[in-house]
Amino acid sequence: MDGGDVNVFAGILSVSLAKYVFAWWAQRSSQNFKLVGRVSGLYLHPVKSCKGIDLLGAECTKLGLKVGDVGDRQWMVIRKDETFVSIREEPSMVFIEVSIQGDCLHLDAPGMETLKVPVHMPLNTTDVRNCIMRDMRCTGLDCGQQAADWMNRYLKQDGMRLVYCHPSLSKREMRTKKTYFPNRSRPGDQALYPDFSAFLLMSEASVKNVNSNLPEGKEVYMRTFRPNIVVSGCHAFAEDGWQRVRIGNNQFVRLKHCQRCIMTTVNPETGIKDPDNEPLKSMSKYRQHPDFRTPVLGINLAADVCGPISVGDPVYAVLSD
């Protein structure tokens, strides 16, 4: 056998070995995933803090759920000092309904005419605004004076602007976010305008459990917690132990438990903050986690492999030891 034959043989052996190792790894990884439930709900929130859209199917991307060219939390309201606006300070934002109508977002709210926002906006650098999301800075493309006037009238404030995370603008690298809790984000884990990660997953049973522990007459809804992916068929808080999640061709890794803030005290049906600080008050008795200052519910995920996702899809997870 001459040198050329040896090289060819070595190449074939290397390819064969690589295929064997990959097949072994794939089989082992597949065996680690356990069926834990099914997708029972999908929610897209095009405008941060506004009402979400109930979906039957969507596309998972590294930056979150997407329908067509509309991403989750791809638009956001900011003040004239560049800080973002949310339900925490403006509870009436829960009444802003968002729908996708062709190449436009339609925003509707009580007493307001429909605001039509183009989905495809040209990137004019003179219209790019700086934005502040707590300790992180980002940018957004200003959606124009008509959108600003609409937000000012509805929120009864001055200086409000609607901004859009244009595909060509830089995205936040979540591993650079300064946190008091362990930040397990990896290089490339980016986000549009969510508070932390691109995906939030919760189970129906967890919300049911929270309701069972609230004082009589109190109630929360799935929309109270603003998840993207809802799972049925598992027990309450089962998602706490899901290290990795697979749904269809999508594979996710858990970055952290989702710590809950004052936003959850705003009733999404009435826009009124609970005077007794519920559900946080009750959750603090049994949903505290040593890494966080506030109760936790649901898990923040980053996507490693992306594809379509639909209601009814089986959900598999790698469980914590």
C-alpha positions in Angstrom: 0.0 0.0 0.0 1.6 3.3 -1.1 1.4 6.6 0.7 -1.7 7.8 -1.3 -3.6 4.6 -0.4 -2.7 5.1 3.3 -4.0 8.6 3.3 -7.3 7.5 1.6 -7.7 4.7 4.0 -7.0 7.0 7.0 -9.5 9.5 5.6 -12.2 6.8 5.3 -11.4 5.5 8.8 -11.7 9.0 10.2 -15.0 9.7 8.6 -16.4 6.3 9.7 -15.2 6.9 13.3 -16.7 10.4 13.3 -20.1 9.0 12.1 -19.9 6.3 14.8 -19.1 8.8 17.5 -21.9 11.1 16.4 -24.4 8.3 16.2 -23.4 7.2 19.7 -23.7 10.7 21.0 -27.1 11.3 19.3 -28.4 8.0 20.7 -27.1 8.8 24.2 -28.5 12.3 24.1 -31.9 11.0 22.9 -32.0 8.5 25.7 -31.4 11.3 28.2 -34.5 13.2 27.0 -37.8 12.1 28.7 -41.3 12.9 27.6 -42.6 15.5 30.1 -45.7 17.0 28.5 -47.1 18.8 25.4 -47.2 22.3 24.2 -50.6 23.7 25.2 -50.0 27.4 24.4 -47.8 29.7 22.5 -47.7 33.5 23.0 -46.1 36.2 21.0 -45.7 39.7 22.5 -44.6 41.9 19.6 -44.6 45.1 21.8 -43.0 44.8 25.2 -45.7 45.0 28.0 -48.6 45.1 25.6 -51.1 42.3 25.2 -49.8 39.1 23.7 -51.1 37.2 20.7 -52.3 33.6 21.2 -50.8 31.3 18.5 -51.2 27.8 17.2 -47.8 27.8 15.6 -44.7 29.9 15.2 -41.0 29.8 14.3 -38.3 29.5 17.0 -35.2 31.6 16.4 -32.2 32.5 18.5 -33.9 35.7 19.3 -37.3 34.2 20.4 -40.6 33.3 18.8 -41.3 34.7 15.4 -44.3 34.9 13.1 -43.3 36.1 9.6 -41.0 39.0 10.3 -42.6 39.9 13.7 -40.5 38.8 16.6 -41.3 38.5 20.3 -40.8 41.8 22.1 -39.3 43.4 19.0 -41.0 46.8 19.7 -40.7 48.8 23.0 -41.9 52.1 24.4 -39.3 54.4 25.8 -39.4 57.8 27.6 -37.5 60.9 26.6 -34.8 60.0 29.1 -34.3 56.7 27.0 -35.5 54.4 29.8 -38.0 51.7 28.8 -41.7 51.8 29.8 -43.5 48.7 31.2 -46.7 47.6 33.0 -44.8 48.1 36.2 -45.2 51.9 35.9 -48.0 52.0 33.3 -50.6 49.3 34.0 -52.9 50.5 31.3 -50.5 49.0 28.7 -52.2 45.6 29.3 -55.2 47.0 27.3 -53.1 47.7 24.2 -54.0 44.9 21.8 -51.5 44.0 19.1 -52.3 42.2 15.9 -50.4 41.4 12.7 -52.2 42.6 9.6 -50.2 42.0 6.5 -47.0 44.1 6.6 -48.3 46.2 9.6 -48.7 45.8 13.3 -52.1 47.2 14.4 -52.3 48.6 17.9 -55.7 49.1 19.4 -56.7 50.5 22.9 -59.8 51.8 24.5 -60.8 55.2 23.2 -58.0 55.2 20.6 -58.0 54.9 16.8 -56.0 52.0 15.4 -52.3 52.7 15.1 -50.7 51.1 12.1 -46.9 50.4 12.4 -45.0 49.1 9.4 -43.2 45.9 10.1 -40.5 46.6 7.4 -39.0 49.9 8.2 -35.8 51.2 6.4 -32.9 51.7 8.7 -32.2 55.4 8.8 -29.3 55.9 11.2 -30.6 59.4 12.1 -33.7 57.7 13.6 -31.8 55.3 15.8 -32.3 56.0 19.5 -30.4 54.9 22.5 -32.4 52.9 25.0 -31.8 51.9 28.6 -33.1 48.6 30.0 -32.1 48.8 33.6 -28.3 48.2 33.6 -28.1 47.4 29.9 -28.0 49.8 26.9 -29.4 49.0 23.5 -30.7 50.8 20.5 -34.0 51.0 18.6 -35.3 52.5 15.4 -37.8 55.3 16.1 -41.2 54.4 14.6 -42.1 58.0 13.9 -44.1 60.9 15.3 -47.5 59.4 14.6 -46.7 56.4 16.8 -45.2 58.7 19.5 -48.3 60.9 19.5 -50.5 57.8 19.8 -48.5 56.6 22.9 -48.5 60.0 24.5 -52.2 60.4 24.2 -53.0 56.9 25.4 -50.6 56.9 28.3 -51.3 60.6 29.1 -47.5 61.3 29.1 -45.1 63.4 27.1 -42.0 62.3 25.4 -43.0 58.7 24.8 -41.5 57.0 21.7 -42.1 53.6 20.1 -38.9 51.9 19.0 -38.2 48.9 16.8 -35.3 46.4 17.1 -34.4 46.5 13.4 -32.7 43.3 12.2 -29.5 45.3 11.3 -29.1 46.8 14.8 -26.9 45.2 17.3 -28.6 42.9 19.9 -28.0 42.7 23.6 -25.5 40.0 24.7 -27.1 38.7 27.8 -23.8 37.3 29.2 -22.7 40.9 29.7 -25.8 41.7 31.8 -24.8 42.5 35.4 -26.9 40.4 37.8 -27.0 39.6 41.5 -27.8 36.0 40.5 -25.6 33.6 38.6 -25.7 34.6 34.9 -25.3 31.4 32.9 -25.8 33.0 29.5 -23.3 31.9 26.9 -21.6 33.8 24.1 -24.2 34.3 21.4 -27.2 34.2 23.8 -28.8 37.4 22.5 -32.2 39.1 23.0 -34.4 41.7 21.5 -36.3 43.6 24.3 -37.2 40.9 26.9 -36.0 41.5 30.5 -33.6 38.5 30.2 -33.7 35.6 27.8 -35.3 35.0 24.4 -37.8 32.3 25.7 -39.9 31.9 28.8 -41.5 28.5 29.5 -44.1 27.7 32.1 -46.5 24.8 32.9 -50.3 25.0 33.3 -50.0 23.1 36.5 -47.7 25.7 38.1 -50.2 28.5 37.5 -53.0 26.3 38.9 -50.9 25.6 42.0 -50.3 29.3 42.5 -54.1 30.0 42.3 -54.7 27.2 44.9 -52.4 29.0 47.3 -53.9 32.5 46.9 -56.4 34.0 49.4 -60.1 33.5 48.6 -61.2 35.8 45.8 -57.8 36.2 44.3 -56.8 34.8 40.9 -54.0 35.0 38.4 -53.9 34.0 34.8 -51.4 32.6 32.4 -51.2 36.0 30.8 -50.2 37.4 34.2 -46.8 35.8 33.8 -46.3 36.5 30.0 -44.7 33.2 28.9 -43.9 32.2 25.3 -44.3 28.5 25.7 -46.9 26.8 27.9 -46.7 23.1 28.7 -49.5 20.7 30.0 -49.4 17.2 31.2 -46.8 17.6 33.9 -47.0 18.3 37.7 -46.7 21.8 39.2 -43.2 23.3 39.0 -41.9 20.3 37.1 -40.1 22.7 34.8 -37.8 23.7 37.6 -35.9 20.5 36.9 -35.7 20.7 33.2 -32.0 21.4 32.3 -32.6 21.0 28.5 -35.8 21.0 26.5 -36.6 19.6 23.1 -39.7 20.4 21.2 -39.8 19.2 17.6 -36.5 20.1 16.1 -36.0 22.8 18.7 -33.5 22.4 21.5 -33.3 24.8 24.4 -31.0 25.1 27.4 -32.2 26.5 30.8 -30.4 29.6 31.8 -32.2 30.3 35.0 -35.4 30.2 36.9 -37.6 33.2 36.2 -37.7 35.5 39.2 -41.0 37.4 39.5 -41.5 41.1 40.0 -44.2 43.6 40.7 -45.5 43.2 37.2 -47.3 40.0 38.3 -49.4 42.0 40.7 -51.1 43.8 37.8 -54.4 42.1 36.7 -54.2 41.7 32.9 -58.0 41.8 32.8 -58.5 45.0 34.7 -55.1 46.8 34.7 -55.3 47.2 38.5 -52.4 46.4 40.8 -53.4 44.1 43.6 -53.5 46.1 46.9 -52.1 43.1 48.8 -49.2 42.5 46.5 -50.6 39.2 45.3 -49.5 36.7 44.0 -46.0 37.7 45.2 -47.0 37.7 48.8 -48.3 34.1 48.8 -45.6 32.9 46.5 -42.8 34.2 48.7 -43.9 31.6 51.3 -43.0 28.6 49.2 -41.5 29.7 45.8 -38.3 31.3 47.1 -35.0 30.2 45.5 -31.6 30.8 47.2 -30.3 32.5 44.0 -33.0 35.1 43.9 -34.6 37.9 46.0 -38.1 37.3 44.7 -40.2 34.2 44.1 -39.6 32.2 41.0 -42.0 30.7 38.4 -41.1 29.3 35.0 -37.7 29.0 33.4 -35.8 31.2 31.0 -34.4 29.4 28.0 -32.0 30.0 25.2 -32.3 28.2 21.9 -29.5 26.1 20.5 -31.3 24.5 17.6 -34.3 26.3 16.0 -37.3 25.3 13.8 -41.1 25.4 13.8 -43.1 24.9 17.0 -46.9 24.1 17.3 -49.5 23.7 20.0 -49.7 19.9 20.6 -46.1 19.2 20.1 -44.6 16.7 22.6 -42.1 18.2 25.0 -39.0 16.3 26.1 -36.5 17.3 28.8 -33.3 16.3 30.3 -34.0 16.2 34.0 -31.7 17.5 36.8 -29.9 14.9 38.8 
